[in-house]
């Protein structure tokens, strides 16, 4: 410790001393000049670091690097995933909340995480955007207790996504009631708009069904009995509720009483001081609002339903909503009662991401026809019990799309079996849901049904984004091209297509039929045989971005084609993103690509992805020298990952230093020798 203090400057030692006495000096610290506050930031604990944020921003300072350092000290590694973290404060405090909620050990000797004046749960709750419940119901049970009721009220205003991951809900009464209360407060009276269910096969079917029904805004008598006091906010149902002997209490009234109790004591249930309040409206529990916000329920005596006995061959036929009865729930292990023949409908979520199972499929089939608030549906998994199950879900979607108030506009189906060719399914789906704006399909197609005849093409569709992962076998190309011809509003097209079939025709069709296309992604395509069409496409489109990942672009006539490609890109006034990953560009190809930024005109490229292109350090150094002579007109982002730059670290470092003067470089510490050894071992 003594050696550490000697290495620190006098200002740092003073800053460290001040941080230990922040309880007394906090107000004076806020009045310090920016240069001194900047010295203080690395020594503050998380509670005072969060409190000083507004002051730091006002004085032109950022706490991002400090929060990132704390994350690395505690978690030890950066989060997995390709998306960059925009707010490390939010990311860390959300992580801290989950750990404290589940009583996980978090570097207990780290003084930055400790302060007897504050509650980590209260602080973290204000930054939780995605609440994850996994493994067991302990977190839900704790949040439903009276002790943590103020925390739950904060979560009502902050949580927008609810995720059930490897959830194994127990069936005992306490956990069931806790889960019901949590869902009711966060969904029906909170801000949750997205529900994600992943790998929940071990959860008892009853709880999954309850989660789905409450997410759809339903609250039947059995749920209300488990819920207890906080189940009703509309005066219109007083008579009905009293006739069933149920106690009525307004959620808003209950919240006001809880908040008032907390304010009167000046402390939370743990007896510790609260952090400073956020900006007005942030982190506070939403009070119950009237029907304009859909927070109060409405009652429906008759619901549209999908007949459970529908055959697979009838699923794409016209299916009108039923005008009698209520939806049938054949998969429900326990039958639920309606309140006097009516079902109460609260606020519901707008986006559902669900791992399909034999429990979830029938429930979706029953709920979808009336789930008018649902805007986005993401289905994934590979556990359909019957071939017709997928088509039954689509039939339920058809019933929903026929309702004028239906909102479904985005659909994704991934890693499932489809009982017909993917192009035929896509046409049928678009005929069923012509208002879809975003569609993503990735299927394992059943062998015996690959030769199904093409279906009629819908007349008018609203697609703006289409993503399809085609199987390896030949597709019905003309059927797919017919879809592209009527998709006049298409802006984003993403195709993963390993066949050698029809890419030239595809590119020419896009030129003729899709003038609004601004982004094209082709992955795994063999474009070596249609280089002429590639150049024609680039010259005659208004693309903003193009991604030719692993498309064998330079397999033939490399030098000649590269020259034409550079000219076509330089001639485009709109193209800003060029992705050429995994195309064996090599050193010579990279040097030719430098001509994008020379001469008159120069290209408008702002993001150039040349990752995994067998680029060696000497070729990168030459590329850097060329950019030094002819620098890009705008700030260029250059992606160099997965290139064997470790073959000559000294030259690679020199090239990187040269490039960073002109570009923003994305690199990695890729071990090319280990990667090639792994590749050879599996050949």
C-alpha positions as CSV (number, residue, x, y, z in Angstrom):
1,X,0.0,0.0,0.0
2,X,2.9,2.3,0.8
3,X,4.5,1.8,-2.6
4,X,1.1,2.5,-4.2
5,X,0.8,5.8,-2.4
6,X,4.3,6.8,-3.3
7,X,3.5,6.3,-7.0
8,X,0.5,8.7,-6.7
9,X,0.7,12.4,-7.1
10,X,-0.2,14.8,-4.3
11,X,-3.5,15.7,-6.1
12,X,-4.4,12.0,-6.3
13,X,-3.7,11.4,-2.6
14,X,-5.9,14.4,-1.7
15,X,-8.6,13.1,-4.0
16,X,-8.5,9.7,-2.3
17,X,-8.8,11.3,1.1
18,X,-11.7,13.5,0.0
19,X,-13.6,10.5,-1.4
20,X,-13.3,8.7,2.0
21,X,-15.2,11.7,3.6
22,X,-17.8,12.3,0.9
23,X,-20.7,12.1,3.3
24,X,-19.5,15.4,4.8
25,X,-17.8,17.0,1.8
26,X,-20.2,16.2,-1.0
27,X,-21.7,19.6,-1.5
28,X,-18.3,21.3,-1.5
29,X,-17.0,18.8,-4.0
30,X,-19.7,19.7,-6.5
31,X,-18.5,23.3,-6.5
32,X,-14.9,22.3,-7.4
33,X,-13.5,23.1,-10.8
34,X,-13.7,20.4,-13.5
35,X,-10.0,19.6,-13.4
36,X,-10.2,18.6,-9.7
37,X,-13.5,16.7,-10.1
38,X,-11.9,14.7,-12.9
39,X,-9.2,13.7,-10.5
40,X,-11.8,12.6,-7.9
41,X,-13.9,10.4,-10.3
42,X,-11.7,7.3,-10.3
43,X,-11.8,7.1,-6.4
44,X,-15.5,7.6,-5.8
45,X,-17.6,4.6,-4.9
46,X,-20.5,3.7,-7.2
47,X,-23.1,5.6,-5.0
48,X,-21.3,8.9,-5.1
49,X,-20.2,8.4,-8.7
50,X,-23.8,8.1,-9.7
51,X,-24.8,11.1,-7.7
52,X,-22.1,13.3,-9.2
53,X,-23.1,12.4,-12.8
54,X,-25.2,15.5,-13.5
55,X,-22.5,17.8,-12.1
56,X,-19.8,16.1,-14.1
57,X,-21.8,16.5,-17.4
58,X,-22.5,20.1,-16.7
59,X,-18.8,20.7,-16.4
60,X,-17.9,18.8,-19.6
61,X,-16.7,15.6,-18.0
62,X,-17.6,12.0,-18.8
63,X,-17.8,9.1,-16.3
64,X,-17.9,6.4,-18.9
65,X,-14.3,5.3,-18.6
66,X,-14.7,5.0,-14.8
67,X,-17.8,2.8,-15.0
68,X,-16.0,0.6,-17.6
69,X,-13.1,0.3,-15.2
70,X,-15.4,-0.7,-12.4
71,X,-17.1,-3.3,-14.7
72,X,-13.7,-4.9,-15.5
73,X,-12.7,-4.9,-11.8
74,X,-15.9,-6.7,-10.7
75,X,-17.0,-8.7,-13.7
76,X,-13.5,-9.3,-15.2
77,X,-14.7,-9.5,-18.9
78,X,-16.7,-7.5,-21.3
79,X,-20.3,-8.5,-22.2
80,X,-20.7,-11.0,-25.0
81,X,-22.3,-9.9,-28.2
82,X,-21.6,-7.7,-31.2
83,X,-23.5,-4.6,-30.0
84,X,-21.3,-2.0,-28.3
85,X,-22.3,-0.8,-24.9
86,X,-23.6,2.7,-25.1
87,X,-24.0,3.4,-21.3
88,X,-21.6,1.6,-19.0
89,X,-23.2,3.1,-15.9
90,X,-26.6,1.6,-16.8
91,X,-25.0,-1.7,-17.8
92,X,-23.1,-2.1,-14.6
93,X,-25.8,-1.0,-12.2
94,X,-28.3,-3.3,-13.9
95,X,-25.8,-6.2,-13.5
96,X,-25.3,-5.2,-9.8
97,X,-29.1,-5.2,-9.2
98,X,-29.5,-8.8,-10.4
99,X,-26.5,-10.0,-8.4
100,X,-27.7,-8.3,-5.1
101,X,-31.3,-9.5,-5.8
102,X,-30.1,-13.1,-6.0
103,X,-27.6,-12.6,-3.2
104,X,-24.6,-13.4,-5.4
105,X,-21.2,-12.6,-4.1
106,X,-19.7,-9.5,-5.8
107,X,-16.1,-8.8,-4.8
108,X,-17.1,-8.1,-1.2
109,X,-13.7,-6.6,-0.5
110,X,-14.2,-3.9,-3.2
111,X,-14.8,-0.7,-1.3
112,X,-16.5,0.9,-4.4
113,X,-19.5,-1.4,-3.9
114,X,-20.0,-0.6,-0.2
115,X,-21.4,2.3,1.6
116,X,-23.6,1.9,4.7
117,X,-25.5,5.1,3.8
118,X,-27.0,3.6,0.6
119,X,-28.9,0.7,-0.8
120,X,-27.4,-1.1,-3.8
121,X,-30.9,-2.5,-4.7
122,X,-32.4,0.9,-4.7
123,X,-29.6,2.4,-6.8
124,X,-29.5,-0.4,-9.3
125,X,-33.3,-0.6,-9.7
126,X,-33.3,2.9,-11.2
127,X,-31.2,1.6,-14.1
128,X,-32.8,-1.8,-14.8
129,X,-34.1,-1.9,-18.3
130,X,-34.1,-5.7,-18.8
131,X,-35.2,-7.7,-15.8
132,X,-34.0,-11.4,-16.1
133,X,-35.6,-14.2,-14.1
134,X,-33.6,-17.4,-14.4
135,X,-33.0,-20.8,-12.7
136,X,-35.5,-20.4,-9.9
137,X,-38.2,-18.1,-8.7
138,X,-36.2,-16.6,-5.8
139,X,-35.9,-13.1,-7.4
140,X,-39.6,-12.9,-8.1
141,X,-40.4,-14.0,-4.6
142,X,-38.2,-11.3,-3.1
143,X,-39.5,-8.5,-5.2
144,X,-43.1,-9.4,-4.2
145,X,-42.3,-9.1,-0.5
146,X,-43.4,-6.0,1.5
147,X,-39.7,-5.3,2.3
148,X,-38.9,-4.8,-1.4
149,X,-42.2,-3.2,-2.5
150,X,-40.6,0.3,-2.9
151,X,-38.0,-1.4,-5.3
152,X,-40.8,-3.0,-7.3
153,X,-42.4,0.5,-7.6
154,X,-39.2,1.8,-9.1
155,X,-39.0,-1.1,-11.5
156,X,-42.5,-0.3,-12.8
157,X,-41.1,2.8,-14.3
158,X,-37.7,1.5,-15.5
159,X,-38.1,-2.1,-16.8
160,X,-39.1,-2.2,-20.5
161,X,-38.0,-5.9,-21.1
162,X,-38.8,-9.0,-19.1
163,X,-36.7,-12.1,-19.8
164,X,-37.3,-15.7,-18.6
165,X,-34.2,-17.7,-19.1
166,X,-33.8,-21.3,-18.0
167,X,-36.7,-20.6,-15.7
168,X,-37.8,-23.5,-13.5
169,X,-40.7,-22.0,-11.6
170,X,-41.8,-24.1,-8.6
171,X,-45.5,-24.8,-8.2
172,X,-45.8,-23.9,-4.5
173,X,-48.4,-21.3,-3.7
174,X,-46.0,-18.5,-2.5
175,X,-43.9,-18.5,-5.7
176,X,-47.0,-18.6,-7.9
177,X,-48.6,-15.6,-6.1
178,X,-45.2,-13.7,-6.2
179,X,-44.9,-14.3,-9.9
180,X,-48.5,-13.2,-10.6
181,X,-47.9,-9.9,-8.6
182,X,-44.7,-9.2,-10.4
183,X,-46.2,-9.7,-13.8
184,X,-49.2,-7.6,-13.0
185,X,-47.2,-4.7,-11.7
186,X,-44.5,-4.7,-14.4
187,X,-46.8,-5.4,-17.4
188,X,-50.3,-4.3,-16.5
189,X,-49.2,-1.2,-14.6
190,X,-45.6,-0.8,-15.6
191,X,-43.5,-0.1,-18.7
192,X,-42.7,-3.6,-20.0
193,X,-43.2,-3.8,-23.8
194,X,-41.1,-6.9,-24.6
195,X,-41.3,-10.4,-23.2
196,X,-38.6,-13.0,-23.9
197,X,-38.9,-16.7,-23.0
198,X,-35.8,-18.9,-23.7
199,X,-35.1,-22.5,-22.7
200,X,-37.9,-22.7,-20.2
201,X,-38.7,-26.4,-20.8
202,X,-38.3,-27.2,-17.1
203,X,-40.9,-24.7,-16.1
204,X,-44.3,-26.2,-15.2
205,X,-46.7,-25.6,-18.1
206,X,-49.2,-23.7,-15.9
207,X,-46.8,-20.9,-15.2
208,X,-45.8,-20.5,-18.8
209,X,-49.4,-20.3,-19.8
210,X,-50.1,-17.7,-17.0
211,X,-47.1,-15.6,-18.2
212,X,-48.4,-15.6,-21.8
213,X,-52.0,-14.7,-20.8
214,X,-50.9,-11.9,-18.5
215,X,-48.6,-10.6,-21.2
216,X,-51.6,-10.5,-23.5
217,X,-53.4,-8.4,-20.9
218,X,-55.6,-11.0,-19.5
219,X,-56.4,-11.4,-15.8
220,X,-59.0,-14.1,-15.0
221,X,-60.5,-14.9,-11.6
222,X,-57.9,-17.4,-10.6
223,X,-55.1,-14.9,-11.3
224,X,-56.9,-12.2,-9.3
225,X,-57.3,-14.6,-6.4
226,X,-53.5,-15.2,-6.4
227,X,-52.9,-11.5,-6.9
228,X,-54.8,-10.4,-3.8
229,X,-55.2,-6.6,-3.2
230,X,-53.6,-5.1,-6.3
231,X,-55.8,-6.4,-9.0
232,X,-58.4,-3.8,-10.0
233,X,-58.3,-0.2,-11.0
234,X,-61.6,0.5,-12.7
235,X,-64.7,1.6,-10.7
236,X,-67.0,0.1,-13.3
237,X,-66.3,-3.4,-12.1
238,X,-67.1,-2.8,-8.4
239,X,-70.5,-4.5,-8.6
240,X,-69.2,-7.5,-10.4
241,X,-66.3,-7.9,-8.0
242,X,-68.4,-7.6,-4.9
243,X,-70.8,-10.2,-6.3
244,X,-67.9,-12.6,-6.2
245,X,-66.9,-11.6,-2.7
246,X,-63.5,-10.1,-3.9
247,X,-61.8,-7.2,-2.1
248,X,-61.2,-4.1,-4.3
249,X,-58.4,-1.7,-3.8
250,X,-56.9,0.8,-6.3
251,X,-53.3,0.2,-7.2
252,X,-52.7,4.0,-7.3
253,X,-54.0,4.3,-3.7
254,X,-51.8,1.5,-2.6
255,X,-48.7,3.0,-4.2
256,X,-49.3,6.4,-2.7
257,X,-49.6,4.8,0.7
258,X,-46.4,2.9,0.3
259,X,-44.5,5.9,-1.0
260,X,-45.8,8.1,1.8
261,X,-44.7,5.6,4.4
262,X,-41.2,5.6,2.8
263,X,-41.0,9.3,2.8
264,X,-42.2,9.7,6.4
265,X,-39.5,7.4,7.6
266,X,-36.8,9.0,5.4
267,X,-35.4,5.6,4.9
268,X,-36.2,2.5,2.8
269,X,-37.2,-0.9,4.3
270,X,-33.6,-1.7,4.9
271,X,-33.1,1.4,7.0
272,X,-30.6,3.1,4.8
273,X,-30.6,6.5,3.1
274,X,-31.9,6.8,-0.5
275,X,-29.8,8.0,-3.4
276,X,-30.6,11.5,-4.7
277,X,-33.8,11.5,-6.8
278,X,-33.4,11.3,-10.6
279,X,-34.9,13.8,-13.0
280,X,-38.6,14.2,-12.5
281,X,-40.6,11.2,-13.8
282,X,-37.6,8.9,-14.1
283,X,-37.6,5.8,-11.9
284,X,-40.9,6.6,-10.3
285,X,-43.7,4.1,-10.4
286,X,-46.3,4.9,-12.9
287,X,-49.6,5.7,-11.4
288,X,-52.7,4.0,-12.8
289,X,-54.1,5.9,-15.8
290,X,-57.4,5.8,-17.6
291,X,-58.3,4.0,-20.7
292,X,-56.3,6.4,-22.9
293,X,-53.1,4.5,-21.7
294,X,-54.8,1.1,-21.7
295,X,-53.8,0.6,-18.1
296,X,-57.4,0.1,-16.8
297,X,-59.0,-3.0,-18.0
298,X,-61.9,-3.4,-20.4
299,X,-64.2,-6.3,-20.5
300,X,-65.0,-8.5,-23.5
301,X,-67.8,-11.1,-23.4
302,X,-66.9,-12.5,-26.8
303,X,-63.5,-13.2,-28.1
304,X,-62.4,-14.3,-31.6
305,X,-60.9,-17.7,-31.5
306,X,-59.2,-20.3,-33.6
307,X,-60.9,-23.7,-33.8
308,X,-58.6,-26.3,-32.3
309,X,-59.6,-29.0,-34.8
310,X,-58.3,-27.1,-37.9
311,X,-56.4,-29.2,-40.3
312,X,-53.0,-28.3,-41.7
313,X,-54.4,-28.0,-45.2
314,X,-57.0,-25.5,-44.1
315,X,-54.6,-23.3,-42.2
316,X,-54.0,-20.9,-45.1
317,X,-57.7,-20.7,-46.0
318,X,-59.8,-17.7,-44.9
319,X,-60.4,-17.9,-41.2
320,X,-62.8,-15.3,-39.8
321,X,-62.8,-14.4,-36.2
322,X,-65.5,-16.2,-34.2
323,X,-68.4,-14.2,-32.8
324,X,-69.3,-16.7,-30.2
325,X,-67.7,-18.1,-27.1
326,X,-64.3,-17.6,-25.6
327,X,-61.0,-19.0,-26.8
328,X,-60.4,-22.6,-26.2
329,X,-57.3,-23.5,-24.1
330,X,-56.9,-27.2,-24.6
331,X,-53.3,-27.1,-23.3
332,X,-54.2,-25.5,-20.0
333,X,-53.7,-28.0,-17.1
334,X,-56.2,-26.1,-15.0
335,X,-59.2,-24.4,-16.4
336,X,-59.6,-20.7,-15.7
337,X,-62.9,-19.0,-15.0
338,X,-64.1,-15.8,-16.5
339,X,-65.6,-13.1,-14.2
340,X,-69.4,-13.4,-14.8
341,X,-68.8,-14.6,-18.4
342,X,-66.4,-11.7,-19.0
343,X,-62.6,-11.6,-19.2
344,X,-60.7,-8.6,-17.9
345,X,-58.1,-7.0,-20.3
346,X,-55.3,-4.9,-19.0
347,X,-52.3,-3.2,-20.7
348,X,-50.4,-5.8,-22.7
349,X,-46.9,-6.1,-24.2
350,X,-46.2,-5.2,-27.8
351,X,-43.2,-7.5,-28.6
352,X,-42.9,-11.3,-27.9
353,X,-39.8,-13.4,-28.3
354,X,-40.5,-17.0,-27.5
355,X,-38.8,-20.4,-27.7
356,X,-41.5,-22.6,-29.0
357,X,-42.6,-25.8,-27.1
358,X,-45.6,-28.1,-27.0
359,X,-46.9,-26.0,-24.1
360,X,-46.6,-22.6,-25.8
361,X,-47.8,-23.4,-29.3
362,X,-51.5,-24.2,-28.4
363,X,-51.6,-21.1,-26.1
364,X,-50.3,-18.8,-28.8
365,X,-52.9,-20.3,-31.2
366,X,-55.6,-19.3,-28.7
367,X,-54.2,-15.9,-27.7
368,X,-53.0,-14.4,-31.0
369,X,-56.4,-13.8,-32.7
370,X,-57.2,-11.2,-30.0
371,X,-53.7,-9.8,-29.2
372,X,-54.3,-6.6,-31.1
373,X,-51.5,-4.7,-29.3
374,X,-48.8,-7.1,-30.5
375,X,-46.5,-5.5,-33.0
376,X,-43.6,-7.8,-33.1
377,X,-43.4,-11.7,-32.9
378,X,-40.2,-13.7,-32.8
379,X,-40.6,-17.4,-32.8
380,X,-37.6,-19.8,-32.6
381,X,-36.8,-23.3,-31.5
382,X,-37.1,-26.7,-33.0
383,X,-39.6,-28.6,-31.0
384,X,-42.9,-28.7,-32.9
385,X,-44.8,-31.8,-32.0
386,X,-46.6,-32.0,-35.4
387,X,-45.9,-30.7,-38.8
388,X,-49.1,-28.7,-38.8
389,X,-48.3,-26.8,-35.7
390,X,-46.5,-24.0,-37.5
391,X,-49.3,-23.6,-39.9
392,X,-51.8,-23.4,-37.0
393,X,-49.8,-20.5,-35.5
394,X,-49.9,-18.8,-38.9
395,X,-53.6,-19.3,-39.1
396,X,-54.0,-17.6,-35.7
397,X,-51.9,-14.7,-37.1
398,X,-54.3,-14.5,-40.1
399,X,-57.2,-14.0,-37.6
400,X,-55.3,-11.3,-36.0
401,X,-54.4,-9.6,-39.2
402,X,-58.0,-9.5,-40.3
403,X,-58.9,-7.3,-37.3
404,X,-58.8,-3.6,-38.2
405,X,-57.1,-2.8,-34.9
406,X,-54.4,-5.4,-35.3
407,X,-50.9,-4.0,-35.0
408,X,-48.6,-6.9,-36.1
409,X,-45.9,-5.6,-38.4
410,X,-42.8,-7.6,-37.6
411,X,-42.4,-11.4,-37.7
412,X,-39.4,-13.6,-37.3
413,X,-39.4,-17.4,-37.5
414,X,-36.0,-19.1,-36.8
415,X,-34.6,-22.6,-36.6
416,X,-37.9,-24.5,-37.0
417,X,-39.2,-27.2,-39.3
418,X,-41.5,-26.1,-42.1
419,X,-43.8,-28.5,-43.9
420,X,-43.4,-26.8,-47.3
421,X,-40.7,-25.1,-49.4
422,X,-39.5,-21.8,-47.8
423,X,-40.6,-19.7,-50.9
424,X,-44.1,-21.2,-50.8
425,X,-44.4,-20.6,-47.1
426,X,-43.3,-17.0,-47.5
427,X,-45.9,-16.4,-50.2
428,X,-48.6,-17.9,-48.1
429,X,-47.5,-15.9,-45.1
430,X,-47.5,-12.6,-46.9
431,X,-51.0,-13.5,-48.3
432,X,-52.1,-14.1,-44.7
433,X,-50.4,-11.0,-43.3
434,X,-50.0,-8.4,-46.1
435,X,-49.4,-5.6,-43.6
436,X,-46.1,-7.2,-42.4
437,X,-43.3,-4.6,-42.8
438,X,-40.5,-6.8,-41.4
439,X,-40.1,-10.6,-42.1
440,X,-37.3,-12.9,-41.2
441,X,-37.3,-16.6,-42.0
442,X,-34.8,-19.4,-41.3
443,X,-36.1,-22.9,-41.7
444,X,-35.1,-26.5,-41.8
445,X,-37.4,-27.8,-44.5
446,X,-39.0,-31.2,-44.4
447,X,-37.6,-33.5,-47.1
448,X,-40.8,-35.0,-48.5
449,X,-42.5,-31.6,-49.1
450,X,-39.7,-29.8,-51.0
451,X,-41.5,-30.2,-54.3
452,X,-44.7,-28.6,-53.4
453,X,-46.2,-26.4,-56.2
454,X,-45.8,-22.6,-56.0
455,X,-48.6,-20.7,-54.4
456,X,-50.5,-17.6,-55.8
457,X,-48.6,-14.4,-55.3
458,X,-50.2,-11.7,-53.1
459,X,-51.2,-8.5,-54.9
460,X,-50.1,-5.9,-52.4
461,X,-47.6,-6.2,-49.6
462,X,-46.0,-3.7,-47.2
463,X,-42.6,-5.2,-46.7
464,X,-39.7,-2.8,-46.0
465,X,-37.3,-5.4,-44.6
466,X,-36.9,-9.0,-45.7
467,X,-34.3,-11.5,-44.3
468,X,-34.2,-15.1,-45.5
469,X,-31.8,-17.9,-44.8
470,X,-32.3,-20.4,-47.6
471,X,-31.6,-24.1,-47.3
472,X,-28.8,-25.6,-49.3
473,X,-31.1,-27.3,-51.9
474,X,-32.4,-25.5,-55.0
475,X,-35.2,-23.0,-54.3
476,X,-38.2,-21.9,-56.3
477,X,-36.4,-18.9,-57.8
478,X,-39.2,-17.5,-59.9
479,X,-41.6,-17.6,-57.0
480,X,-39.1,-15.6,-54.9
481,X,-38.4,-13.1,-57.6
482,X,-42.1,-12.6,-58.0
483,X,-42.3,-11.6,-54.3
484,X,-39.5,-9.1,-54.9
485,X,-41.3,-7.5,-57.9
486,X,-44.4,-6.7,-55.8
487,X,-42.4,-5.5,-52.8
488,X,-42.1,-2.0,-54.1
489,X,-41.4,-0.5,-50.6
490,X,-38.5,-2.9,-49.8
491,X,-35.6,-1.1,-48.3
492,X,-33.5,-3.8,-46.6
493,X,-32.8,-7.2,-48.1
494,X,-30.7,-9.8,-46.3
495,X,-30.2,-13.2,-48.0
496,X,-28.1,-16.1,-46.9
497,X,-27.9,-18.4,-49.9
498,X,-25.2,-21.0,-50.6
499,X,-26.6,-22.2,-53.9
500,X,-25.1,-21.2,-57.3
501,X,-28.5,-20.5,-58.6
502,X,-29.8,-17.3,-60.1
503,X,-27.8,-14.5,-58.5
504,X,-27.4,-12.5,-61.7
505,X,-31.1,-12.6,-62.3
506,X,-31.7,-11.6,-58.7
507,X,-29.5,-8.5,-59.0
508,X,-31.1,-7.4,-62.2
509,X,-34.6,-7.9,-60.7
510,X,-33.6,-5.6,-57.8
511,X,-32.5,-2.9,-60.2
512,X,-35.9,-3.0,-62.1
513,X,-38.3,-3.6,-59.2
514,X,-36.9,-2.2,-56.0
515,X,-35.9,1.4,-56.4
516,X,-36.2,2.1,-52.7
517,X,-33.6,-0.5,-51.7
518,X,-31.0,1.1,-49.5
519,X,-29.2,-2.0,-48.0
520,X,-28.4,-5.4,-49.6
521,X,-26.7,-8.3,-47.7
522,X,-25.7,-11.5,-49.5
523,X,-23.9,-14.1,-47.4
524,X,-22.4,-17.3,-48.7
525,X,-23.4,-16.6,-52.3
526,X,-21.2,-17.5,-55.2
527,X,-20.9,-14.2,-57.2
528,X,-17.9,-15.2,-59.2
529,X,-20.0,-16.2,-62.2
530,X,-22.0,-12.9,-62.2
531,X,-19.4,-10.2,-61.8
532,X,-20.9,-8.3,-64.7
533,X,-24.3,-8.1,-62.9
534,X,-22.6,-7.1,-59.7
535,X,-21.0,-4.0,-61.4
536,X,-24.3,-3.2,-63.1
537,X,-26.2,-3.4,-59.8
538,X,-23.7,-1.1,-58.0
539,X,-23.9,1.5,-60.9
540,X,-27.7,1.5,-61.1
541,X,-28.8,1.4,-57.5
542,X,-29.1,4.0,-54.8
543,X,-27.8,1.8,-52.0
544,X,-26.4,3.2,-48.8
545,X,-24.8,-0.1,-47.8
546,X,-23.9,-3.4,-49.4
547,X,-22.6,-6.6,-47.7
548,X,-21.0,-9.3,-49.9
549,X,-19.7,-11.5,-47.0
550,X,-18.1,-14.8,-48.2
551,X,-19.3,-14.3,-51.8
552,X,-16.2,-15.5,-53.7
553,X,-16.1,-12.1,-55.4
554,X,-12.5,-12.2,-56.5
555,X,-12.2,-15.8,-57.5
556,X,-12.1,-15.0,-61.2
557,X,-10.4,-12.1,-63.1
558,X,-9.3,-10.6,-59.7
559,X,-7.3,-7.6,-61.0
560,X,-9.8,-6.6,-63.7
561,X,-12.9,-7.0,-61.6
562,X,-11.4,-5.1,-58.6
563,X,-10.7,-2.1,-60.9
564,X,-14.3,-2.1,-62.1
565,X,-15.6,-2.5,-58.6
566,X,-13.6,0.5,-57.4
567,X,-14.9,2.6,-60.3
568,X,-18.5,1.6,-59.6
569,X,-18.2,2.4,-55.9
570,X,-16.5,5.8,-56.6
571,X,-19.3,6.6,-59.0
572,X,-22.0,6.1,-56.4
573,X,-23.1,9.2,-54.5
574,X,-25.0,7.2,-51.8
575,X,-22.9,4.2,-50.9
576,X,-21.3,4.6,-47.5
577,X,-21.0,1.1,-46.2
578,X,-19.0,-1.5,-48.1
579,X,-18.5,-5.0,-46.5
580,X,-16.2,-7.4,-48.3
581,X,-15.4,-9.8,-45.4
582,X,-14.2,-13.3,-46.3
583,X,-13.5,-12.8,-49.9
584,X,-9.7,-13.5,-50.1
585,X,-8.8,-10.0,-51.0
586,X,-5.1,-10.4,-50.0
587,X,-2.4,-7.8,-50.1
588,X,-2.6,-6.9,-53.8
589,X,-6.4,-6.6,-53.6
590,X,-6.1,-4.3,-50.6
591,X,-3.6,-2.0,-52.4
592,X,-6.0,-1.7,-55.3
593,X,-8.9,-1.0,-52.9
594,X,-6.9,2.1,-51.7
595,X,-7.8,3.8,-55.0
596,X,-11.3,4.3,-53.5
597,X,-9.9,7.3,-51.8
598,X,-7.7,8.8,-54.6
599,X,-8.4,10.8,-57.7
600,X,-11.6,12.7,-58.5
601,X,-14.2,11.8,-57.6
602,X,-13.4,9.8,-54.4
603,X,-15.8,7.4,-52.9
604,X,-18.3,8.3,-50.1
605,X,-17.4,5.2,-48.1
606,X,-17.4,5.7,-44.3
607,X,-17.3,2.0,-43.2
608,X,-15.0,-0.4,-45.0
609,X,-15.1,-4.0,-43.7
610,X,-12.1,-6.1,-45.0
611,X,-12.0,-8.6,-42.1
612,X,-10.9,-12.2,-42.7
613,X,-9.3,-11.4,-46.1
614,X,-5.8,-12.9,-45.6
615,X,-4.2,-9.5,-45.3
616,X,-0.6,-9.6,-44.1
617,X,1.2,-6.9,-42.2
618,X,3.3,-5.7,-45.2
619,X,0.2,-5.3,-47.3
620,X,-1.5,-3.4,-44.6
621,X,1.5,-1.1,-44.2
622,X,1.5,-0.3,-47.9
623,X,-2.3,0.4,-47.7
624,X,-1.7,2.8,-44.8
625,X,1.0,4.7,-46.7
626,X,-1.4,5.1,-49.6
627,X,-4.1,6.5,-47.3
628,X,-1.5,8.9,-45.8
629,X,-0.9,10.3,-49.3
630,X,-4.6,10.3,-50.3
631,X,-6.6,10.5,-47.0
632,X,-10.3,9.7,-47.0
633,X,-12.5,12.7,-47.2
634,X,-14.6,11.6,-44.2
635,X,-13.7,9.8,-41.0
636,X,-13.3,6.2,-42.2
637,X,-14.1,3.2,-40.0
638,X,-11.9,0.3,-41.0
639,X,-12.6,-3.3,-39.8
640,X,-9.4,-5.4,-39.9
641,X,-10.4,-8.3,-37.6
642,X,-9.4,-11.9,-38.3
643,X,-6.5,-11.1,-40.6
644,X,-3.1,-12.8,-39.9
645,X,-1.4,-9.7,-38.7
646,X,0.4,-11.7,-35.9
647,X,2.8,-13.0,-38.6
648,X,4.9,-9.9,-38.2
649,X,3.8,-7.9,-35.0
650,X,6.3,-5.1,-35.5
651,X,5.2,-4.3,-39.1
652,X,1.5,-4.7,-38.0
653,X,2.0,-2.2,-35.2
654,X,3.7,0.3,-37.6
655,X,0.8,-0.1,-40.0
656,X,-1.8,0.3,-37.2
657,X,-0.2,3.5,-36.0
658,X,-0.2,4.9,-39.6
659,X,-3.8,4.0,-40.2
660,X,-5.1,5.4,-36.9
661,X,-3.9,8.9,-38.0
662,X,-6.5,8.8,-40.8
663,X,-9.1,6.1,-39.7
664,X,-10.9,4.6,-36.8
665,X,-9.5,1.1,-36.8
666,X,-11.3,-2.0,-35.5
667,X,-8.9,-4.8,-34.8
668,X,-8.4,-7.9,-32.6
669,X,-5.6,-10.1,-31.2
670,X,-6.5,-13.0,-33.6
671,X,-4.2,-16.0,-33.3
672,X,-4.0,-17.0,-37.0
673,X,-1.8,-20.1,-36.3
674,X,-4.2,-21.5,-33.8
675,X,-7.2,-20.8,-36.0
676,X,-5.5,-22.6,-39.0
677,X,-4.6,-25.5,-36.7
678,X,-8.2,-25.8,-35.6
679,X,-9.3,-25.7,-39.2
680,X,-6.9,-28.4,-40.2
681,X,-7.8,-30.6,-37.3
682,X,-11.4,-30.9,-38.5
683,X,-10.8,-31.4,-42.2
